[in-house]
Amino acid sequence: MNPNPLAKHFRQPKIYLSLPSGGKFYSEGTLTGDPNSLPVFGMTAMDEILLKTPDGLFTGESVVQVIKSCIPAINDPWEMPTIDLDSVLIAIRIATYGGKMPMSYKCNKCKEDNHIDLDLSNTLDYYSSLTYEDYVFLDPLKINLRPLSYREQTEAARKQYEYERLLTRSYSEMSEEEKNDNINSILKQLSELTSNTYKKCIDSVEADDTMVDNAQQITEWIQNSDALFFDTIKAQLEKLSKEWRLQDQKSICGNCETENTIKINLDYSSFFVRNS
């Protein structure tokens, strides 16, 4: 086959991304190249369409396909640790539309509309400055932690959505007792989902010079331990979750000079829109 004369006009990397994880937590074969310098391509027209497909966004498939397209060094985005997810998506947006993201907000005090350009490079710098504290000591044990994969996070979010939707359904044909039993059952399932999600973040436990990484044995240990043990692990995971999320931004109102706190919206259907 003759070479395509337009090949030299194909997409080229726009930026290079250093993964906050440093390549840790990727299973063999899911990542190639230097995790501290991954080439990032801008989105194609098809990628933009994928991010406007509700079903694909709900299942996570659209995000996976866009990551494969724009950062081909991530061979299996489903297995990507979630601590890299925001940085990956922000890098793709920068490569596609540039480093500034226009935002609007209404001042909390004077209600004046304000328009700012958010520097997404600063957000990438924030993630690069973080360290994932992947262990916690519970004398005499050392519990090694890991972030969820994108697949695990997506599945948990989908189940949570389904349970919450069940809570809002009509109970008009049920008696009060049946209604309460049904709601309590769903709430119990929600609680178990949250607990199981935390358990998945326990990679292994070091005890008595032995490394235990069998999920069933770890679960059995948790079920037969004082609540304080699991509460301590949960507190560490919640601390990490808070650190590894998009941080609120500060902005001074141009009208009354009041400082406002702005939340960055990483809803894919609105985050990946062309700058006006």
C-alpha positions in Angstrom: 0.0 0.0 0.0 1.3 3.4 -0.9 2.1 5.7 2.0 -0.5 8.4 2.7 0.8 11.7 1.5 -1.2 13.4 4.3 0.6 11.4 7.0 2.9 14.3 7.9 -0.3 16.3 8.7 -1.6 13.7 11.2 -1.9 14.7 14.9 1.2 15.3 16.8 1.7 15.4 20.6 0.8 18.8 22.0 2.1 18.3 25.5 3.8 15.7 27.6 2.2 14.5 30.9 3.9 13.3 34.1 1.5 10.9 35.7 0.9 11.8 39.4 1.2 8.1 40.2 4.6 7.9 38.6 3.4 4.7 36.9 2.8 2.9 40.1 -0.4 0.8 40.5 -0.5 -0.1 36.8 -0.6 -3.8 36.1 1.9 -5.2 33.6 1.0 -4.3 30.0 -1.4 -1.5 30.8 1.2 1.3 30.4 4.1 1.8 28.0 6.7 4.5 27.7 8.0 6.9 30.4 5.2 7.6 33.0 6.9 11.0 33.6 6.6 12.1 30.0 3.6 10.6 28.2 2.8 12.2 24.8 -0.7 13.7 24.8 -2.6 14.3 21.5 -5.5 16.6 21.0 -9.0 15.1 20.5 -10.3 14.2 17.1 -13.8 15.1 15.9 -14.9 11.5 16.8 -13.6 11.9 20.3 -15.7 15.0 20.8 -18.8 13.1 19.6 -18.0 10.3 22.1 -18.0 12.8 25.0 -21.5 13.9 24.0 -22.9 10.4 24.1 -24.9 9.9 27.4 -24.8 6.1 27.4 -21.1 6.0 26.8 -20.4 8.6 29.5 -22.6 6.6 32.0 -20.8 3.3 31.4 -17.3 5.0 31.2 -16.7 3.6 27.7 -16.6 7.0 26.0 -13.9 8.2 28.5 -11.9 5.0 27.9 -12.0 5.4 24.1 -10.9 9.1 24.3 -8.0 8.3 26.6 -6.9 5.5 24.2 -7.1 8.0 21.3 -5.3 10.9 23.0 -2.8 9.1 25.2 -2.1 5.8 23.4 0.7 4.9 25.9 -2.1 4.1 28.4 -3.0 0.7 26.8 -5.9 -0.1 29.1 -7.5 3.0 30.7 -10.0 0.7 32.6 -7.0 -0.4 34.7 -5.7 3.1 35.2 -5.5 4.2 38.9 -8.0 6.9 39.6 -5.4 9.2 41.1 -4.3 9.8 37.5 -7.7 10.3 36.0 -8.2 14.0 36.5 -4.7 14.8 35.3 -5.1 12.7 32.2 -8.4 14.4 31.3 -7.1 17.9 32.0 -4.0 17.2 29.9 -6.3 16.0 27.0 -8.3 19.2 27.3 -5.1 21.4 27.3 -3.8 19.5 24.2 -7.1 20.0 22.4 -8.2 23.6 23.4 -5.3 25.1 25.2 -4.3 25.8 28.8 -7.0 28.4 29.6 -10.6 27.4 30.4 -13.2 30.2 30.4 -15.4 30.1 33.5 -18.3 32.2 34.7 -19.7 32.6 38.2 -22.0 34.8 40.1 -20.6 36.7 43.1 -21.9 35.5 46.4 -22.2 39.0 47.7 -23.2 41.4 44.9 -24.5 38.7 42.5 -22.5 40.3 39.7 -21.6 37.9 36.8 -17.8 37.4 36.6 -15.8 35.8 33.8 -12.3 34.4 34.3 -9.8 32.2 32.5 -8.8 29.2 34.7 -5.1 28.2 34.1 -5.3 24.4 33.9 -1.5 24.1 34.1 -1.7 25.1 37.7 -4.2 22.2 38.4 -1.7 19.8 36.8 1.0 21.2 39.0 -1.2 20.6 42.1 -1.6 16.9 41.3 2.1 16.6 40.5 2.9 17.9 44.0 0.9 15.2 45.7 2.1 12.0 47.2 -0.2 9.0 47.5 0.4 7.8 51.1 -0.2 4.1 50.3 0.0 2.6 53.8 -1.2 3.0 57.3 0.3 1.4 60.5 -2.0 -0.3 62.9 0.5 -1.7 65.4 1.7 -4.4 64.8 0.3 -4.4 61.3 1.1 -2.4 58.2 -1.8 -2.0 55.8 -0.8 -1.3 52.2 -3.4 0.7 50.2 -4.0 1.3 46.6 -6.3 3.6 44.6 -9.3 2.1 42.8 -8.9 1.5 39.1 -11.1 3.5 36.7 -13.2 0.3 36.1 -13.8 -0.2 39.9 -14.7 3.5 40.4 -17.1 3.4 37.4 -18.8 0.2 38.6 -19.2 1.6 42.1 -20.6 4.9 40.8 -23.1 3.1 38.6 -24.3 0.8 41.4 -24.7 3.8 43.7 -26.7 5.6 41.1 -29.0 2.6 40.7 -29.6 2.3 44.5 -30.2 6.0 44.8 -32.7 5.9 41.9 -34.5 3.0 43.7 -34.8 5.2 46.8 -36.7 7.9 44.8 -39.2 5.6 43.1 -42.9 5.7 44.0 -44.1 3.6 46.9 -47.7 4.5 46.6 -48.9 0.9 46.2 -46.9 -0.3 49.3 -48.0 -0.3 52.9 -46.0 1.9 55.3 -44.3 -1.2 56.7 -43.4 -2.5 53.2 -42.1 0.9 52.3 -39.9 1.1 55.3 -38.6 -2.4 54.8 -37.8 -1.6 51.2 -36.0 1.6 52.0 -34.0 0.0 54.8 -32.9 -2.8 52.5 -31.7 -0.3 49.8 -29.8 1.7 52.5 -28.2 -1.4 53.7 -27.0 -2.2 50.2 -25.7 1.3 49.8 -23.7 0.9 53.1 -22.3 -2.5 52.0 -21.3 -0.9 48.6 -19.4 1.8 50.4 -17.7 -0.7 52.8 -16.8 -3.1 49.9 -15.3 -0.2 48.0 -13.0 0.7 50.9 -12.0 -3.0 51.2 -10.9 -3.0 47.6 -8.4 -0.3 48.4 -6.6 -2.6 50.8 -3.8 -4.1 48.7 -2.1 -6.2 51.3 -1.4 -6.5 55.0 2.0 -7.1 56.5 1.8 -9.2 59.7 4.4 -11.2 61.6 6.9 -11.0 58.6 4.2 -12.3 56.3 2.6 -10.5 53.4 -1.1 -11.2 53.0 -2.6 -10.2 49.7 -5.5 -12.7 49.5 -8.7 -10.6 49.3 -10.8 -13.3 51.1 -8.3 -13.5 54.0 -8.1 -9.7 54.3 -11.9 -9.5 54.4 -12.0 -12.3 57.0 -9.5 -10.3 59.1 -11.6 -7.1 58.9 -14.8 -9.0 59.9 -13.0 -10.3 63.0 -11.2 -7.2 64.0 -12.1 -4.3 66.3 -14.1 -1.6 64.4 -11.2 0.8 65.3 -9.0 -1.0 62.7 -11.3 -0.5 59.8 -12.2 3.0 60.9 -8.6 4.0 60.9 -8.1 2.6 57.3 -11.3 4.4 56.2 -10.2 7.7 57.7 -6.9 7.4 55.7 -8.7 6.6 52.5 -11.1 9.5 53.0 -8.2 11.8 53.6 -6.6 10.7 50.4 -9.9 11.1 48.5 -10.1 14.7 49.7 -6.6 15.5 48.7 -6.8 13.8 45.3 -9.8 15.7 44.0 -10.1 19.0 42.0 -9.5 21.8 44.4 -11.8 24.8 44.6 -10.4 28.0 43.1 -10.4 31.5 44.5 -11.4 34.6 42.5 -12.0 38.2 43.4 -15.2 39.8 42.1 -14.5 42.5 39.6 -17.4 44.6 41.0 -17.2 44.4 44.8 -13.8 42.8 45.3 -15.3 39.9 47.4 -13.3 36.7 47.3 -15.4 33.8 45.9 -14.8 30.1 46.0 -15.3 28.4 42.7 -15.8 24.7 42.1 -14.3 23.3 38.9 -16.8 21.2 37.0 -15.3 18.0 35.5 -18.6 16.8 34.1 -17.2 15.5 30.8 -20.1 16.8 28.7 -19.4 20.4 29.8 -15.6 20.2 30.6 -14.7 19.2 27.1 -16.3 22.0 25.2 -14.5 24.3 22.8 -13.4 27.6 24.2 -15.6 30.5 23.0 
